[in-house]
Structure formats: C-alpha cells, structure tokens
Amino acid sequence: MNKELLTIEFGYHVIPMSEFASDYVSKVVTVGVYDTFEDAIKEGNNVLKELSSRFKFRETFGTHNGVFGSATRLVCDCFHGYPHVYCKITQLKYDDINKVMSEAFDSEENYADWRM
C-alpha cells in the first residue's frame, strides 16, 4: 500500500543573525497525504490556484502532461527570483522492515564474496 505526499517548499532570504549564518531559508509545508496519485493531483492543482495570486506557474500536476507523457510530480514558479515555491507530490512507499533489513545484509554478504 503506497500513499502520495503533497508538500510545498518556500525559499526566501532573511537578514542573517550573525556573519556565519545563512541568509537563505527553506520551509516545507505538508499539505496532505492521499490514497491515490489522482487525489494528490486534484488537491495539488487546487493549491496551485490559491498560490497563483502571488506566484506564476507554467504547468500543473498531471498524470501524462510531463516530458514524453510522464507524470508531473514537481511544479515550481517560473521566475528565478525570490521568494520562490516548489510544489511536489512524492510517492510514499511502505515495505516490511524485516524484509528490507534481510535484503540489505544478504546483499552486503554477496558483495563481499564478489569482491574477493
């Protein structure tokens, strides 16, 4: 069972607190976790509509509107100035921890044997 995570990342400059501190801040806001990619697309495009009053986007989320008909999972504002925003849909993959741990240890043993 996989889920889809919709996040928005804002990037902007701030006055640094010291001469060694960064003047760039990045804040990620979780919009929601969805059962299907289509649900995440729908909500993501609603969020893009809300953000479009302050940011300009060249594209929207979609199942087949990316390069070579691929799914569009990342949308960013088209200006290269600040502040800027990235909207992203990430697939959350759930797996059995014991299975993954066994695969990792078995693979390391096989790799060590192969290196000899």
C-alpha positions in Angstrom: 0.0 0.0 0.0 1.5 3.3 -1.1 0.4 6.8 -0.4 1.1 10.2 -2.0 2.6 13.1 -0.1 1.8 16.7 -1.2 4.3 19.3 0.0 5.1 22.9 -0.7 8.5 24.4 -0.2 9.0 28.1 0.1 12.5 29.6 -0.3 13.4 33.1 0.6 16.1 35.4 2.0 16.3 36.7 5.6 18.6 39.0 7.4 21.3 36.7 8.9 21.5 36.5 12.7 25.4 36.5 12.5 28.0 36.8 9.9 28.3 33.0 9.7 24.6 32.3 9.4 22.9 31.7 6.1 20.7 34.3 4.6 18.5 31.7 2.8 15.6 30.0 4.4 13.7 27.0 3.1 10.4 26.0 4.7 8.4 22.9 3.7 4.7 22.7 4.4 2.9 19.4 4.3 -0.5 19.8 2.6 -1.6 16.3 3.0 -1.2 12.5 2.4 -3.5 11.0 -0.2 -4.5 7.4 -1.1 -4.1 7.9 -4.9 -2.0 10.0 -7.2 -5.1 11.4 -8.8 -6.3 12.7 -5.4 -3.0 14.3 -4.8 -3.1 15.9 -8.3 -6.6 17.3 -7.7 -5.6 18.9 -4.3 -2.2 20.0 -5.7 -3.8 21.8 -8.5 -6.2 23.5 -6.1 -3.2 24.7 -4.1 -1.6 26.0 -7.3 -4.7 28.0 -7.9 -4.5 29.6 -4.5 -0.8 30.3 -4.9 -1.2 31.8 -8.4 -2.2 35.1 -6.9 1.4 35.6 -5.8 3.4 33.1 -8.0 3.3 32.2 -11.7 3.3 28.6 -12.7 4.0 27.3 -16.2 2.5 23.9 -15.6 0.1 21.9 -13.3 0.2 18.5 -11.8 -1.0 15.7 -14.1 -0.7 12.0 -15.0 0.5 12.4 -18.6 1.4 16.1 -19.2 5.2 15.9 -18.4 8.1 15.3 -20.7 7.4 12.3 -23.0 3.9 11.8 -21.4 5.3 11.2 -17.9 3.5 12.2 -14.7 4.2 15.7 -13.4 5.1 15.4 -9.8 7.1 18.7 -9.3 5.8 22.2 -10.2 7.7 25.4 -9.5 7.2 29.0 -10.1 8.6 30.2 -13.4 10.5 33.2 -12.0 14.1 32.7 -10.8 13.8 35.5 -8.2 12.9 35.2 -4.6 10.7 34.2 -2.9 10.1 31.0 -4.9 8.0 28.0 -4.4 8.2 24.3 -5.2 5.1 22.1 -5.1 5.8 18.4 -5.0 4.0 15.0 -4.9 6.2 12.2 -3.5 5.1 8.6 -3.5 5.5 7.2 0.0 6.5 3.5 -0.3 5.7 1.2 2.6 7.7 -2.0 3.0 8.3 -4.6 5.6 11.3 -3.5 7.7 12.5 -7.1 8.4 12.4 -7.9 4.7 14.4 -4.8 3.7 16.9 -5.5 6.5 17.4 -9.1 5.4 17.9 -7.9 1.8 20.5 -5.4 2.9 22.5 -7.9 4.9 22.3 -10.6 2.3 23.4 -8.1 -0.4 26.4 -7.0 1.6 27.5 -10.6 2.1 27.1 -11.3 -1.6 29.0 -8.1 -2.5 31.9 -9.0 -0.1 32.1 -12.5 -1.7 32.1 -11.0 -5.1 34.9 -8.5 -4.3 37.2 -11.4 -3.2 
